[in-house]
């Protein structure tokens, strides 16, 4: 009996040693992988900077806007890009420049931001107030609050976003009241979008607000894909672990690829590493896959109605198909910035050479964010 006990004891000791060795080796492998990922990202940074600076001079205003958003992860070049953006002819670009000034607190541009409080565009005026306040200027924020009630749908959504970024918890009650108020001049779809933007602002100010979290969770199952995507992204940002099962189900079901990418991104941000496979695959999304998905949708949904006709028009338009497929790759590129793996870093580096400029900017933005 003593011999048996001794043998068992030796076996247990050997297993314990083997387990500890396996854990040690696993830890070493993870550390080595993390080092390789970091090196790849650092090697890609010069090209990422070049992509963003080139995009800031593009004739395409959307590329200039995306470059300014990416510059928020590159403070060393943000000043020059934001300064030029403040005088851009396109209001969306001026808006992005002001948000960049505010987020990075570029105090040298505070006076220039204040000059834009008289801009013709209401969203630009809202962003000017935000930038000036963040840069320490004594400004009256009541016009920003007023936009929540009287502005266009876009201005209301932008004002809510900016109020959430300012971080003043006293604004929660105002946002809650505005979210409940009727919006008579706003379409039902826009109304749903704006109210979700109000909810996002409120959850930024109070991440533990159960009522607001419930609103955002419900929006995950909206019949509007844009609303679903934003709701999923918000839940990923706040780390709402209670929805992990639902997000995993979204990936498995027959949902639009953009919704699946959003769900995978949020899961990755919550620590679900296997979800990264969805994003990695989507980073290679092309027109052939788009055509396949569109035809499948037509087969399942039927050939009638305006949506079906829009899909048939898209199938017949080469340029529109290329843009639509690129939108998916750009979304995947943003998601890859949250995936800490060598494969993700390699794919991001490859996407810097994508034929579509918006994809290149998205990849550059993720590289700069992930390598900071």
N, C-alpha and C positions, 0 to 999 in steps of 0.2 A: 504494500500500500504506500509506503514511504517513497519507493522508487517511482510509483505512478504520480504521486503528488509532485515530486521533484521534476518529472518530465513535463507535467502540465505547467508548472511554474516557469520552466525554461521556455516553453512554447509561448506563454503569455508575454514573457520578457522580450522574446524575439519579435513577436507581433507588435509590441509597443515601440520597439526600436524601429521596426520597418515603417510603422505609421508616422513616427516623428520624422524619419528620414524622408518619407513621401511628402509630408507637409513642408519640410525644409526645401526640398527640391522644387516643389510647386511654387513656393514663395520666391525662390531664386528665378524660376522661369518667368513668373509674373513681373518681377523686377526688371529682368532683362528685356522682356517685351515692352515694358513701360519706357525703358531707356531708348530702345529702338524707335518706338513711336515718337518720342520727344525729338530725337535726332532728325527723323524724317520731316516732322513739322517745322523744325528750325531751318532745315535745308530748303524748305518750300517758301519760307517767309519772303526772301527777296523777290521772287516771282509774284507772290501775292501782293506785295506793295506795288509792283509795276502794274499789275492788273487793275488795282483800285485807282491809281493815279491816272492811268490811261482812260478809264471809264469816266473819271471826273471831267474829262475834256470831250466826251462823246457828244455827237449831235443828237443822240437819243436821250430825252429827258429822264426816262426811266432808268437808264444806266447811270446818269449823274446822281439821281436820287439814291439808287442802290449803293453807289460809291460812298456817299455821305453816311449812310447807315453803317456800312462796313468800317468807315473811318472811326467809328465809336470804339473800335477795338484796336485802334492805332493812334494813340494820342499825339505821337511825334509828327504825324502828317495831317492831323485833323484840323489844326489851325488854318493852314493854307487852303484846304478844301472847303472848310466852312466859310471862310472869308469870301471866297469866290462864289459860293453857293448863295450867300445872302443877297447878292445882286443878280441872281439868275432870273431869266425872263419867265421861267415856269414856276407857278406858285407852289406846286408840290415839292420842287427842289428847294425853294426858299424855306418851306416848312421843315424839310428834313435838315437843312443847315442849322436852323434855329434850335431844333431838338438836340442836335449834336452839340451845339454851343452850351445848351442847358445841362445836358447829361454830363458833359466833361468839365463843366464850369470854366469855360474859356473866357476868363474875365476881360481879356484884352478886346473881346468883341462885344462886350456888354452894351456899350454906347451904340454900336451899329445895330444891335438887336432892338434897342429901344426905338430907333428910327423907324423900324418896321411895324411899330404899333399903329401906324397910320396906313398900313398897306390896304390895298383894295380888297384883298381876300380875307375872309373872316378867320379861316383856319391859320393863316399866316399871322394874323394879329394875336390869336390865342397863343401860338408858339413863341411869339416875341415876348409876351408877358411871362411865359414859362422861363425862357432863357434869361431874361433880365432878373427875375426873382432868384433863380438858381445862382446867378452870378453876383448876388448880394445887393442888387438895386432895390430901393424902396419904391415899389410899384403897387398900384391899386388893382387887385385881382378880381374886382366885382364884374368887369366885362367878361372875364373868363367864365365866371359862374352864370352870368346872364345867357351865354351861348348854350348852356345846357337846356334852357327852356325855349329859346326863340330861334336858335340857329338852324341851318339846314341839317339834314341827317348826318352828313359827313362832318360838319362843324361840331355838332353835339358829340359825336363819337370821339373826335379828336380832343375836344375840351375835356371830356371825361378821362381820356387816357392821360392827358397832361396833369390834371388834378391828382390822379393816382400817383403819378411820378413825383409830384411835389412833396408827398408824404405827410400832409396835414390831416390827422385823424378827425379833426373837427368837421371836415368836409363830408364825412360819411352820411350824416343825416340829410344833408342837402342832396347828395347823390341818390339816396334811397327815395326821397320825395320826388325827384325828377324821374326816376325809373318807374314810379307808380303813376305819374301824371299822364293824361292822354296826349297823344301826338297826332293831332288832326291832319296836319299837312304832310305826314310821312307815310309811305306805303307800308303794308303789313310786314313785308320782308325787311325793309329798312328799319322798321320799329323793333323787330326782333333782334337785329344786329346791334342797334344802338343800345338797347337795354342790356345786352350781353357786355357791351363795352362799359356801361355803368357798373355792372357786376364785377368786371375785371378790376376797375379802379377801386371799388370798395374792398375787394379781397386783397389788393396790394396794401391797403391801409389797415386792414384787420384780417389776417390770414385765418383766424379762428371763427369767423362769422358763419355759423352753421346755416343760417337762412340763405345767405348769398352762395355758399358752397352748394346748397341744394339746387339753387337756380342754375348754376353752372353745370352741375351734374346732369340735370334734366336736358340742358341744351345739347348734350352729347348725342341725343337721340332726335334732334330736330330733323325736319324734312328738308332743311336747307344745308347743303354741304359746307358752305363757307362758315356757317354758324357752328356746325359740328366740329370743324377743324379748329376754330378759335377756342371753343370750349375745351377741347382735348388738350390744346397747347397750354391753356391757363392751368388746368389741373396738373399737368406735368411740371409746370413752373413752381406751383405751390407744393408739389410732392404729395398729392392726395392719394395715399396708398389704398384707400377703400375702393378705388375704381380700377385697380390693376386687372382684376378678373374680367371686367367689362371691356377694357381696352384689348386684352388678349383675345377676347371673343370677336371683337371688331376686325382684328387682323385675320382671323380664320374664316370669317364670313365673306360673302360676295359683296364687298363694299368698294367704292371708288378708290383708286390707288392713292389719291391725295389724302383721303381719310385714314387709310392704312398707315401711310408714312407718319402722319401726325400721331396716331396711336402708338406706333413703334418708337417714335422720338420721346414721347412722354414716358413710356415704359423704361426706356434706356436711362432717362434722367432719374427714374426711381430705382435703378440698379438692376433691371432685368436685361442681362447681357444677350440672351438668345434673340430678343426682339431686334437687335442690330442687323440680323440677316435680312430683314425686310427692307431696311434703309440701304444696305449695301447693294441689294438686287435692284432697287429702284434707281440707284445712281447710274445704271446702265440703260434706263428706259429709253426706247427709241420709237421712231414712227411705225415700225413694223408691229411692235407690241401695242402701240396706241390703236392702230388699225384693227388689230385682233380684238382688243377690249371694246372698241366702239361697235364692231359688228356683233359681238356677243351681246352687248346691251340691247341692240336693235332686235335681236332674235328673242331675247327674254322679255323685253318691255313692249314689243309690238311695233308696228311701222307707222302708227298714227300719231297725230298731235304735233305741236310746234317744236317740242324738244327732239322728237325723232327726226324732224326735218332739219333742225340745226345740226344734228349728228351727221346726216347725209351730206349737208353742205360742207361740214368739216372734212369728211372723207374725200370730198372732191377737190379740196383746196390744199395744195402741197405746202404752201408757206404757212398756212394756219396750223396744219398738222405738225410741222416742224416746231412752231412756237409752243404748241400745246405739250408736245413731248419734252421740250426744253424746260417748261414750267415744272414738270415732275422732277426732272434731274436737279433743278435749282432747289426745290424743296428738300430733296434727298441730301443735297450738299450741305444745307443748313443742319439737317439732322445728324449728318456724319460728324459735325463738330462736337457732338456730345458722346460719340462712341470712342472710347479710349482703347484703340487697338491699332496694330501695325497695318492691318488690311484697310481700315478706315483712312489712316494717314496716306497710304499709297493711293487710294482711290481719289482723295481730295487733291493730291498732287497731280494726278492725271486729269482731273476736271478743270484744272487751271488752263488746259489747252482745249477745252470744249469749244465746238464751233459757235455756240451761242454766248454772247457777252454776259447775259444775266446769270447763266450757270457759272461762268468764270468768276464773276464777282461774288456769288454765293459761296463758292469754294474758297476764295481768298478770305472772305469774312470769317469763315469757320476756322481756317488755318490760323489766322491772327488771334481769334478768341481762344482757341484750344492751346496755343503756344505761349500765352501770357503767363 
